[in-house]
């Protein structure tokens, strides 16, 4: 009998040890996932800050290339607005989803305004360039040739930077709908069998046409990613995606719909949808579900 009780005690001790090990492993995994979510939020915030800074510098460059007081005043006002939004972003924590979403919308608006001014300044610079070329031919043909070479090189470098900013895709009108087994709206996440994500790739005549690969990443309230079985490159690292879709983009607004089939229990709470293309995050939005 004593041997039996000794064996039972040994089994109990082993069971307790295994349970403690599993709990420790689960806690480490959860902390790692939370850390990855925080790192992604910080990367997203840093990318937004970099864009705001690039836009501010772009306004300075445009103002040095024109001689129009009215247009310079407009550019100065937009530059100050961009700097103010940048300062607001620097004060916001990466985990503040509401403020980050607001400032991301502001960033899209700033980008659109910048594009319009780029077109205006380019048009004005072309007119001024024609006048300069005409005056230069009259005064000194040789000096004109040298000046044109320098101007063309500067214009090429400036245009390359402008195109990189203006050609980035934008995902707008992002929505996510949980569907039940009848493919109707599910009132609660526990009844969800399919997640439907809809969005539009905005019209952009400066973007390159052709096939574009879009990656959709869905993060759960716990910070985990609904894994679609693959990864993609972003900011010198690999991120998991939930869905992937290749579209043919013609420069016009393009609607996109993707689905994720539920294979696990989904908790109620906030779900974040992030959309990536060409190595950039082109849109994100957070949704709350019961």
Buried (B, 14 or more C-beta within 10 A) or exposed (E): EEEEEEEEEEEEEEEEEEEEEEEEEEEEEEEEBEEBBEEBBEBBBEBBBEBBEBBBEBBEEBBEBBEBEEBBEBBEEBBEBBBEBBEBBEEBEBEBBEBBBBBBEBBBEBBEBBBEBBEBBBEBBEEBBEEBBEEBEEEEEEEBEEBBEEBEEEBEEBEEEBBEBBBBBBBBBBEBBBBBEEEEEBEEBEBBBBBBBEBBBBEBEBBEEEEBEBBBBBBBBEBBBBBBEEEBEBBEEEBBBBBBBEBEBEEEBBEBEBEBEBEEEBEEEEBBBBBBBEEBBBBBBBBEBE
